[in-house]
Amino acid sequence: MSLIERAATARNRAMNEGERDADGPRRSGGGETRPVNRASAGRSLPVVHPQAVEGVDDDLDLDLAGWGQVFELDRALLARQGFLVPDTRDKRLALEMRAVKRRLLRRLNFYRMENAGRRRPTPQGPVRNTVLFTSTRPAEGKTFSAINLALSLALEDNISVLLIDADVPRPKIFHHFGLDAGDGLTDYVLDTARPLDDLVMRERDYPLSLLSQGKANVNPVELFASEEMSRFVQEVSRRYPDRIIIFDAPPVLATPEAVVLARHVDETVFLVEANETPEPAVAIALEELLDNNENISLILNKCLAPQAASHYGSYEEYYAKGSGLRSSHLRSREG
């Protein structure tokens, strides 16, 4: 049975889990997804963890509270593109994203539920708050999903989010928000002496911040593979454990950047377009990612859901039993 077929057979069980998540606080310890366990190939590269990065500069200028460039969400623009916005009429989209968001946070062990319903960072264990979005090929929905996750976390849960456009060849995030992209990620990694708040844009009313891909004329593969990039990712993660940092990376088979970035992050969310992406291509892309980071969550995108699941639309998250990969249906735009 194929990977996607195994995922599809588990959908009904996870739909029930999703309903319980939507109805109230979840019980601790239930429905956890284990990372993929497999023997990596000989060409595997080590996953970089925060504790493994030597020489991290504790004086690195990352005072996020001082981010000075402010923007305001253009709700009408986002709504026209199908994104999640406050008071959205697409209640199904909100429910769908909520199910995926909660399981992703649980997989990251990001927060615990307090008695008053407030969410706080989980103190036990290493900080895990960096997430990479990618896909096999272009137009499978990775950017749409990354933006919606960021909006859902910031607008619904008041969780601080830094959304980084790491798709240097085809950046889209600032365009979707109706903003002009100036200097950003590549410029800062090349010159960490400049304040980060000169580059980051912060939303006026919500804990959402954006960092563009940058304008530096540089080979992004070499830059993302550098120790400087590793230090940037790990330092942001370690210093600000109450934030989720989301990287929107290029498709795996289009350019090597996503595979290189996967070494640095805690979790990779891999988008697969249902009934369109050839399974051999999915297998090749997954192999590349697994050789660099075994923590992968799978989203089966643009998949038609049965009528019985209409209240959750086509974005029901479920686990691929036995494979170690987690999947979900996602009705999404291209990107």
N, C-alpha and C positions, 0 to 999 in steps of 0.2 A: 504494500500500500504506500502511496506517495506521501511526502511530507504534508502537502496541502490537504490531501484526502484524510489523513489522520487527524489533522486539525479540524476539518469539517465535521467529523463524527463526534467530536467532543462539544459541539456548539450548544446543544440543548442543556447539558449539565451546567455550563458556564452562564447560560441565560438566567437560570435560577439564582446563581450566585450574584449576578449583576443586579437582579431585582432586590436581593437582600441588601446589597451595598447601597442602592438608591433609597431604600426605606429607612435606613438608620445606621448608626455606628456599627462597624463590623466587629466581630469577635477576634481577639488577638490570636494569632497562630493559625488561622484557617485559610486554606486555599493558597498557601505560599507556593511560589514557583521556584524550583531549583535551577541554578545555572546549568548550561549545557556542559556535560562532562564527556570529554573525548580525548584521545591521545592526539596531540597536534602533530602535523607533518614536520619533516625535517627543516623546512624553510620557515617554520614558525618564528615569530618575533615576540619577545616578552611583553606582557601587559605592564604598563607603568602605573604603579600605585603611589599615593602621596608619600608614604614612608620611604619609597625607593628612590625619590628624587633628592640627590645630594646638592648641597650648595644653594638651597632656596634662599633668596634674598628676603629676609624678614622686613626690610625697609621698603619693599616694593610698594609704589604708590597706588593703592587700590582702595582709597577711601570712598566707598560707594555712596555714603551718605551725602557726599559733597557734589555728586553729579549735577552739573549745572544746566545742561542743554535740556530744555523742557519742551514736550510736544503734547498735543491733545488728540485723543482718539477721534478719528473721523468715522463716526458710527455709520453714517449713511454709505460711505465708500466701502467699509468693511462688509456691511450687510449686502450690498449689491454683488459683492464677490462671493457671498455665501459663508462668510466667517461668523464665528460666535461673537455676539455683541450683547451689551446689557439690554434687558427687556426684549431679547430676540423672540420673534414669532416662531422660530424653528425650535420648538421645545424638544423635538426628537433629537436634534443635533446636540442640545445641551445634555440630555440623558446619555446619549451615546458617548460623548466625550467624558462625562463624569465617570462612567464605568471603567474606561481605559485609564483615566487619570488616577483613580483610586488604586487600581492594581499596580500601576507603575510606581506610585509612592510607596506602596507596601513592599514591592520588590526591592526598591531602594532602601527600605527601612527608614524612610525619611522622617516620619513623625509618629507620635503616639497620641491617642485621643485622651484629653483631660475630662474630668467630670463635667465641666461646664461646656463641653463640646469644642473647646479651643484646641487647635492643632499646634504642637510644638515639636521642634527637631528632636529626634530620638538620640539620647546621649550615648547609648551603648555602641561600641564598635567604631570603626573608621567612618569618616564622612563619605557618603555616597550621594552625590547630587549633580553629577555631570552626565548629560544625556545627548547622544548623537542620533539624528534622524538621517536615514539614507534609504536607497532603493536599488533595484537592479539596474534600471534604465530610467531615462527622463519621463516625465508626465505620469508618474504612478501615484502622486499625491503626497509626497514627503513634506514639501513646504507648506501645503494646506494643513496637514496634520500637525506640524511643528508649531505653526502660528495658532491654531485652535487650542492646542495644549497650553501654550503660554497664556492665551487669553482666559481660558477656563481656570487655570491656577490663580492668576492675578485677580480676575474679576469676581470669581465665585468664592475662592478660599482665602483671599488676601495673602497668598504666598508670594513672596518676592521672586521675580523671574528675570533673568538676563538672557535674552534671545539674541544669538550671534549668527550672522549670515556668514557661513564658512564655505559657501558655494561660490568660489572666486570666479570660475568661468562663466556662470550664469546666475548672478545674484538677483533675488526677487523680493526679499523681505521688505526693504524700504519702499519699493514700488507699491507693494500691496497696502502699505500704511499711508501712501501718498506723501512720502518724505523724500528729500534729497539725501543721497548717500555721500558723505564726505569721507575723510580719513577714518580708518577703523582697525580691524583685527590685524591685518598684515603690517600696517604702519606701526602699531603699538608693539608687536612682537619684535620688530626690527629696532625699535627705539623705545625701550621701557623707561627712559629718563623723562619722557613727556607724561604729564598727568593723564590718567585714564579718563577723568571726568571731562577732558577736552574732546573726547571721542564718543562717549556714550550719551544717548538721548533717553531721558526719563519721562514717563507719562505723568501728566499733572496730577491726576486723581487716583491712579491705581499703581500698585507696586510692580510695574512692568518697565523694563529698560531694554534698549536696542543697541546693538553694536554692528556696524556695517562690515562688509568684507574688507574694506580698505582700498587704497589707491596705489599702494607701493608696487612698483614694477619688479616683481620677484617671482621666482618659480615656486608656486604654492606647495608642491610636493616636498621640495627640499626644506621649505620653511616649516611646514607642519611636522616634518620628521625631526626637526632640530630640538636641541635641549632647551632653547629659549621658549619654544611652543609648549613643551612639557612643563616648564616652570610656570608659565602663564596659567595653564589649565589647573595645575595642582595648587597653585597659590590662591587663585580665586576660590577654588573649592574649599580649601582648608580654612581660609580666613573668614569666609561667609557661609557657614554650614546651614543657615536658615534660608538660603536661596537655591533655587533650581536653575542650573545653567544649561541651556539648550543650544546645541550646534546644528544648524541646517547644512548638511554636507552634500556634495555632488553624488550622483548615482555611482555605484561601485564599478560597473563595467564601462562607464564613460571616461573615467579618469581616476587615478590612484589616491586622490586626497582622502576619501572616506576611509579607506583601509588604513592609511597612515594615522588619521585622527582617532580611529578606533583603539589604538594602543593607549591613548591618554585618558579616555573617558571611562565612567563607571558602567554605563549601560548603552547599548545600541538598539534603537528601534528601527526595524527593517520592514519597509513597505513592499508588498507584493500585489500587483494588480490582478484580480481574479479573472480567470479565463482568457487572459491576454499575454501575460508574461510567460514565455516558454519555461517549462520546468528545468531543463538543462541549464538555462541561464541563471535561474534562481539557485540551483545547486552550486554553480561556479561562484556566484557572488557570496553565498553563505560560507563556502569553503574559505574564501579570501578573508572574510570577517572573522570567522572562528579561529583562524590561524593567528589572529592578533588580539582577540578579546572574546572570551567564551560567554559573556553575559549579553545575550541577544534576546529581544522580544520581537515577535513577528505580528504584523498586522496584515490581514488579507483584505485588500482594499477594493472598493467598487463592486461588492458582492451583493447579489439580490438575496434578501432574507425572506423566509416563508411568512405567510400571513399571520401565523400564530405568534410571530415575534414582532408584529407591526409596531408595538409601542416602543420597541427599541430600534426600530428601523433596520439598518444594515450595518450596524456598528456594535455588534455584541462581541465582547471579548471572551475568549475561552483559552483553555490550555490544550496544547497538543500532547496528549497523554503519552508518556513513554519516550517522547523525543526531547523533553527538556525545554522545548521552545513554547512560548506563549503566543497565541494568535488572536486576532479579532477581525470582525467584518467592519469595513469602513466605507460609508458612502461619502465620496469626496470629489472635489474638483481636481483638475490636473494641476501638477506643480510639484 
